[in-house]
Amino acid sequence: MAKAPVILGVHLLDRRLGAVRVGTLTRDADGGVAFAVAETYLREPERPILSLGWYDPENDEGTRDRLSNRGDKIGLHGTLPPWFSGLLPEGALRELVLAEMGSGDHDEFDVLTRLGADLPGAVLIVPETGVPSSAGPLTLDRVQGFQAPLPEGAVKFSLAGIQLKFTANPDGERLTVPGRGDTGRCIIKVASEQFPSLPEAEYGGMRLAGLIGVRTAKCRLVSRDAITGVPAEFLTRGENVLVVDRFDRTADGHRIHIEDAGQIIGAIGDRKYTMATTETIINMVRRFSTDHRADISEAIRRVVADVLLGNGDNHLKNWSFCFPQPGEIRLSPAYDIVPTVLYMPRDTMALRFVKTHSFESVNLHRFERVASFLQVDPKWIVREVTLAVERALELWPSAAPELLGEERAKRIIDRLETLTLVKEAMG
C-alpha cells in the first residue's frame, strides 16, 4: 500500500544558537526514507553535534564528509535510518504507542512523526508538509516555536528501552504527567508482572553502584498513589514506582542533547547486545570525551559495578553521552542498573568484555588488557578497580539489606566472595 509522502524537519535545540535546522527526513510513496543534512548546518563552523557517529574530533572536514555520506542515512519500507530508529521506544512502550495509533499500516516513520516533539535529548522533529493519517489521532500545537503534532492518548513522548515507562513533572509531593506541549523532567518506571519488585531492585542497584563511586542519575522510590495522570491499569502491579530525574531536561525547561552508544554505531534491535564490546564503548569515551580521564575512570567503575551486582543488561543503549555545554562531551550519568541475577541467576554480561560474557571470568588481567588497548597506564586502571571493590566490601553489607531487603541483599553479598575479581583485588 502506497504511503503518503512526508517531509520532516530535523532540529537541534541549542542553548547558544537556538533551534538549529540540521536537515530533513523524507518518506516517499514507496516507503523509502532518507535523511538529508542541511547545507547551512554543514557550513556552520560552530554547529552543535547531532551524533558522535558523524563527528571527527580532529578534523572538521572529516565531520562534513561523515554528515554528507548517504550510506547510513537511508531506510526502506518506512524503516528509519539507524540513528533515528534509536530515538524510538521498544517493547511494551512501543506496543502502547501503536495501540494508541489505532488500526492501520504504521511504520517507524509514522511513530517518529507522532512523537517527534518530545524525543530523548534536544532533537525536535516536526512535519514540514501535511501530517499523514497513518500517524494516528493527534492535534497540532506550538512546541518550542514550531507547529508540532501532539498525540491523543497517554504516550506523547519517546524514551528508548523495552520497560514500560512514562514522563512526569514534580508537583509538590506528587508527580504529574506533563500538560499539552510540555515535556517531562522525570521518568516513571512502573512495576512489572514478569519481574516482581523491579522498581525496588533497580533502585537498590543504582544506590549500591553510587556507593562505589558510579555517577548515577538521581532516583527515588515513590508510592504509586503519588502519581497523577498515568492510567490506573499501569500502576496495579506493585506498590511503588521508580522515579528517575532526566539528565536531558533542566528545571527551567531546556533540553540537553544526548545520544546512546547504539545510535553512535547504528545498532538496531537486538544488535545492541552484539554489535560492539565493552572495550568499544570505553574507547569511545577516550576518543570523544572532553574530560576523558575522568570519564574512563567512570566507565571502569561501571563495569566493576555490573560484575559485582550481576547486572546482565548493560547493553549499548544503556551507555550514553551528553552535551551539557557548547564544546563539551561527557559520559552521561549511569542508568538502568539492575541486579538481573536476582531474576536470572545464570545471567551473563550483556556485552562481551575482553573475550568473555561471564561475570566469574572477569579478573584484573582483563582490565589491564583494556588499559593496553586504550594506551593508558594499567596501574591507574587497576587502582580504580581495586578501590571500587574495596568500597563494595566495606559499604554494601550494611547498606544492601535496607535497599534490597534481607533475602536479596544476602544473595548479592554472598555472591561477592565467589567472584574472581573480588578475590584478586583483595588478594
Secondary structure by P-SEA (a helix, b strand, c coil): ccccbbbbbbbbbccccccccccccccccccbbbbbbbcccccccccccccccccccccaaaaaaaaacccccccccccccaaaaaaccccaaaaaaaaaaccccccaaaaaaaccccccccbbbbbccccccccccbbbbbccccbbbbbccccccccccccccbbbbbcccbbbcccccccccbbbbbbbccccaaaaaaaaaaaaaaaacccccbbbbbbccccccccccccccccbbbbbbbccccccbbbbbbbccccccccccccccccccaaaaaaaaaccccaaaaaaaaaaaaaaaaaaaccccccccccccccccccccccccccccccccccccccccccccccccccccccaaaaaaaaaaacccaaaaaaaaaaaaaaaaacccccccccccaaaaaaaaaaccccaaaaaaac
